Amino acid sequence: MVMKGYSYDNELLYVCCLIEFIGRKQLTERSTVVNKIGYDGLQHIYEFSDVLHSDNIEAVADKYIKKYGIRRGTYNNVEKCEYKVPFYGDIAYVYMSLIGSQQGDKIEKLIEVYNSWIADKINNYNLAVYFRTPEYLYLSYKEGKLLD
């Protein structure tokens, strides 16, 4: 299994940043954010990311929280972190790399990845999976488990 490689995708990175920001703000799992916004909403954010990124991310997040009824939960992976909490953009970059390394519709792949087992590993900051190489994450994802 060989990774197709990925190119830096600013639009996809923005979508992933917004998902991570909303998840942290609303104390909810990132899959919940993705599923609430849905394919069409995510596609819209992707297409208009060049405009949206010029606004404060908190204001944009508030707009989508309200629009899609993303309620505050109890999932607080930031509080559970025993070490320095990674910047939300760093986590978004990990997701962008993994999603961008796959063939097919980027939004469909985004939904798949955020709803997969590997999202739990990436979002457990104590595992430091987010430090691993894009190739390691891709191969682990395809294998269905973290590689030794």
C-alpha positions in Angstrom: 0.0 0.0 0.0 1.6 3.2 -1.1 0.4 6.7 -0.2 -0.6 8.7 -3.2 1.1 11.8 -1.7 -0.7 15.0 -0.9 -0.5 18.5 -1.9 -1.0 21.4 0.5 -4.7 22.2 0.3 -5.4 25.6 1.9 -9.2 25.2 1.5 -9.2 21.8 3.2 -6.9 23.0 5.9 -9.4 25.8 6.7 -12.3 23.4 6.9 -10.3 21.2 9.3 -9.3 24.2 11.4 -12.9 25.3 11.7 -14.0 21.8 12.7 -11.3 21.6 15.4 -12.1 25.1 16.6 -15.8 24.4 16.9 -15.2 21.0 18.6 -13.0 22.6 21.2 -15.3 25.6 21.8 -18.4 23.4 22.1 -16.7 20.5 23.9 -17.9 18.0 21.3 -16.4 15.3 19.3 -15.1 16.4 15.9 -17.3 13.7 14.2 -20.4 15.4 15.7 -19.3 18.7 14.2 -18.7 17.1 10.8 -22.0 15.2 10.9 -24.1 18.2 12.0 -22.7 20.4 9.3 -23.0 17.6 6.7 -21.7 17.2 3.2 -23.3 20.3 1.7 -22.3 22.6 4.5 -18.7 21.3 4.5 -18.6 21.7 0.7 -19.8 25.3 1.1 -17.2 26.1 3.7 -14.5 24.5 1.4 -15.6 26.5 -1.6 -15.8 29.8 0.3 -12.8 29.3 2.6 -10.9 32.1 0.8 -13.6 34.5 1.9 -14.3 33.0 5.3 -10.7 32.9 6.4 -10.6 36.7 6.3 -13.0 36.8 9.2 -12.1 36.0 12.8 -12.4 32.2 13.2 -14.4 32.6 16.4 -17.0 34.7 14.6 -17.2 32.2 11.7 -17.4 29.3 14.2 -20.3 31.1 16.1 -22.1 31.4 12.8 -21.9 27.7 12.0 -22.6 26.7 15.6 -25.8 28.6 15.5 -26.7 27.6 11.9 -26.3 23.9 12.5 -27.4 23.8 16.1 -24.1 22.4 17.4 -24.7 22.1 21.1 -22.2 22.2 23.9 -21.2 18.8 25.1 -18.9 17.3 27.7 -16.0 16.0 25.4 -13.0 17.9 26.6 -9.8 16.4 25.1 -8.0 19.7 25.8 -8.5 19.4 29.6 -7.4 15.8 29.5 -4.2 16.6 27.8 -1.3 15.9 30.2 1.2 17.9 28.1 1.2 21.0 26.0 -2.1 21.2 24.1 -1.4 21.3 20.4 -2.6 24.3 18.4 -5.9 23.7 16.6 -4.2 24.4 13.3 -1.6 21.7 13.9 -4.4 19.1 14.4 -6.2 20.5 11.4 -2.9 20.0 9.4 -2.8 16.3 10.4 -6.3 15.8 9.2 -5.7 17.7 5.9 -2.6 15.5 5.2 -4.5 12.3 5.9 -7.6 13.3 3.9 -5.6 14.8 1.1 -3.5 11.6 0.7 -6.6 9.7 -0.5 -8.3 9.4 -3.9 -11.8 10.6 -4.4 -14.1 13.4 -3.3 -12.3 15.4 -0.6 -15.5 16.1 1.4 -16.5 12.5 1.4 -13.0 11.5 2.5 -13.2 14.2 5.2 -16.5 12.7 6.5 -15.0 9.2 6.4 -11.8 10.1 8.3 -13.5 12.1 11.0 -16.0 9.3 11.6 -13.3 6.6 11.7 -11.3 5.0 14.5 -8.2 7.1 13.7 -10.0 10.3 14.7 -10.1 9.0 18.3 -6.4 8.4 18.2 -5.6 11.8 16.6 -7.8 13.6 19.2 -6.2 11.9 22.1 -3.4 14.3 22.5 -1.7 12.1 25.2 -1.0 9.5 22.5 0.9 12.2 20.4 -0.3 10.5 17.2 -0.5 13.9 15.7 3.4 14.0 15.7 3.6 11.0 13.4 4.4 11.4 9.7 1.6 11.7 7.1 2.7 8.4 5.6 2.5 6.6 9.0 -1.0 7.9 9.6 -2.1 6.9 6.1 -0.7 3.4 6.4 -2.2 3.0 9.8 -5.6 4.2 8.6 -5.6 1.8 5.7 -4.5 -1.1 8.0 -7.2 -0.2 10.5 -4.9 0.1 13.5 -1.8 2.0 14.6 1.3 0.4 13.2 4.1 -0.6 15.6 
